[in-house]
């Protein structure tokens, strides 16, 4: 029997095949999945010690992450193990938060919330609108596509950027020319050696006055020290769901930059996640028992 270890109850997944057995491991600090686990879905998050856990799973063949990014695990996974990501699971939730962060930052919602806490009527008649803005999506994968669909009704111009150019999509090599024209720049690219510190001091200096940087990818896409320096001048703004370091420590200077809005890496964690994750997992298990190619295999 093939043992599948999950961080949640198997539920209807148990009906897929009599050849599958299920165990549950939700990530206690001192625990590990059963040693005979063949397919493992790690708990959602980034706190597991994979260097401790993976050597104790000698029968492991497949890891199915619940995250679209795999930079937190890929270096620890032997190439003999198939690593699959959760591409598609977080598209709706992440793109929703992307729009929310744009609107909240442009329309200065945090400022008004603080004024409400003080009981002050802090009226401002002229604020930036998302309408008529130029939005640059850097990392035009499935989440980028979902974000563009949600922006469609906001009457803004969207420019797409991917690692390599293709129809109607620019390549990373064109960023120096694209960044100065953008009012909003959204980072969605995976974190890898090519993209680490993509938004460095030079990148940030190219942004136009008043532009907004939104990071929904990984904290390491942005040079944090450079962002603190640039945003502290008031010249640009930022809205971040991810930071480097993460969690952002108490007292870190990024917390106190007035032009920066921070959410604590919550883009994917909504009610939409679990049913979409289970639907992907059901498809993966069907493919596994039928000896078909799995979805979302991470190339290595």
N, C-alpha and C positions, 0 to 999 in steps of 0.2 A: 504493500500500500504506500502511496505517495503522501507524505505528511506536509500539510500546508500550515504554516504558523502565521497567525494574524494578530493585530493589536485590538481587534473587536470581535464580537460574536459572529460566527460564520453565517447564521441564518439560512437563507435560501441557497447559498453557495454549496451547501451540503447535498443539494439535489443534482449537482452537475454530473457526478460520477461516483459509483460505488468504490472506485479505485483510489479515491481521495479521502484522506483523514485530516482532521483539523485540530489544531492546538491554539492556545491563546497566550501571547506574550506582549504585555503593554509597557515594558521597559523599566521594571524595577532596577534600582542601582546595582544590586548585587546578583541579579538573575541573568539567565541566558535562555534563548529558545531551546526546545528539546534538541538533543544531539542528532536525532535522525531527521531533522527538518530538511526537506528538499526544496520547497518554495517558501520564501520568507518575505512578508510585508512588514518592514520595520515601523515602529510608531512614528507618527508625524512629528517632526521637530528635528533638532540638531544636537541633542545632548548625549546620544549614545556613544559608548566607547567601543567602536568597531574593531580596534586593535585587540581588545580583550575578547569580544564576542565571536568574531568570524573564525578564528582558529578552533573554536569549540563546535563547529558545525561541519563535520567532515563529509556529509552527504549533500551539502547545499549545492543546488544547480542553478537556481533562479532567485534574484532579489528584485522585487517590484516595489519601488519607492512610492510614497504618496506625494512627493514633490516633483515639480517639473524640472528643477535644478538638481544636479547630483554632485556638485562640487564638494559637498560635505562628506561624501562616501566613496567616490570613485577611486581615490588613491589607495584605499584599503582593500578593494575587491580584486581578487585574483582574476586574471583574464579568462580562466577556465569557467568562471561563473557568469551567467548571462545577467546583465544589469539592465533593467527596464525603468524608464521614468514615467511620470503621470501626466504626460502631455495631454492636454485637453480637459483634464479634471478641473483645473483652476481658472480656465479662461474667463468664465462669467464673473466669478467673484473678484479676481484680480483686476479685470478691466472696469468693473463697477467702482472699486476703490480708486482706480486711476482717475476716473471722471470726478469722483467725490473730492479727491485731493486737489485736482485742478480748480474746481469750483470753490472749494473752501479757501484755498490760498489766494486766488484771484479776487474773490469777493470778500476777503478778510474776515471770514467767519470766526476764527479764533479770537480776533480782536473784539468782536461783538459779544462773544460768549464771556470774555473777561469783563467787559463793560456791564453785562447783565449781572454777573456775580457782585459787582460793585454797586448795582442799582443805578447805573448811569445811562442816559440817552445819548449815545455817541454816534450822532448821525453824520454820515458821509454820503454825499450825493453822487460823486463821480469816482467810480471804481472800475478797474479793468474787467472787461467782459470776455467770456470764452468765444462769443460770437466775433467773427472777423479776425480771429487770431490764427497764426500759422503754427501748427503743432508738428513737431518732428518726432516720429516714433523710431527709436534706435533699437533694433532687434525685432524684425517684423516676422515673428513666428505666429503660432496659433493665438497667443494672448494679444499680440500686436494687432492681429486681424480682428479679434473680438473687440479690442479697444476702438479701432477705427469704425466698426459697425455702431458702437454706442455713441461715438462722436458725430455720426452722420446727421443727427437732428440739431446739432449745436451751431451749424452754419460757420464752421471753421475750415481752414485749409489744412490738409494732412499730407505730409511728405514721409515716405517710408524708406528705412535704411536697414539693410541686412549685411551679413558678413561679405557676401559677394553680390554684385549687381545682377538684376534680372529685370524682366518686363515691369516697368513702372515702379521699380524699387532701386534705390541707389546703393552703392557699396560703401563699406567703412572708409575706404580710401578717399571718399568725397566729403567726409565730415568737416574738414577744415573750411570748405566753401559753404556748407549747409548751415552750420551752427550759427553764424552771425545773423542769418535771416529769420531764425525761429523765435517765436514768442514763448513757446512752451516746448521743452525737450523732455521726452519720456524715455527712460532707460529700461529696457526689457531683455537685453541680451544676456546669455549665460555668462557666468564668470569662468574665465580660463586665462592662460598666460597672455593671450592676445588682447583680452578686454580688461584685465586688471588695471585699475586706475585710469580707465578710459577718460573719465571726466577729471583730468588733472588740472594744474594751474593754467596751462596754456589753453586747454579746452574751455575752462570757465572764463578766462579773460576774453575769449572770442565771443561769448554770449553777449547779446545786446543789452543795453541798460533796461532794467525792469523785467527781463526775461525770467521764466520760472523753470527750474530743473526738478523733474519728478523721477524718483528712483523706485521702481517696483521690482528690480531684478535681484541684485545682491549688493550688499554694502561695499564690497571691494571694487565695484565699478567706479566708485568715486574716491578721490583723494580727500579724505576727511579734513586734514589740516588745511589744504588749499581751499576747500569749501568754506570752512570757518573764516578764513582770512578774507575771501572774496565777498561772502554774504554779509559779514560784519560791517562792511562799508555801506551797506544798504543798496548797492548797485544791482544785485540779482537776488532772487528768492529761490527757496527750495522746499519741496514737500517729499518726505522720505518715509517709506515703509520699511526700509532696510538701512542699516548703518554699519560702519566699520570703526571701532569694534562693535560686536553685538553679543549680548545686550549692551546697550550704551550705559556705561557706568554713571552712577550718581556723581555729579560735579563736573562731568565732561563739558568742555566749553560749547559743544554743539547744542546742548540743551538751552543755552541762554542767548543764542543768536536770534534776534527779534524776527528776522525774515525767514526763519526755518520752521516748518510744521512737521512734526514727527509722529508717526503711528508705529507701534511696536511689533512689526512684522506680522500683521494680521490679515493680509490681503486674501489669502486662500482659505482661512478658517471660518467658513460660513456654513449655513444649513445646506448649501448646494454641494458641499464637498463629499460627504459620506455616500449619498446615493450615486453620485457620478464615479466615485472611487470603486464602489462595489460593482457598478456596471462594467467598468474597465477590467476589474479583477475577474468577473465572471467570464468575460470574453477571453482573457488570458488563460484561465484554467481550462476552458473548452479547447483552446488551441493546444495547450500542453498535453491533455489526455488524447487528443487526436493527432499528435505529433506534427502540428502545423507551426509555421513561423510565428513567433510572438510579436506583439505590437510594441512600439516605442523602445526598441533595443538601442542602447547607447553604444555607438561605435567606439572601439578602442584599438 
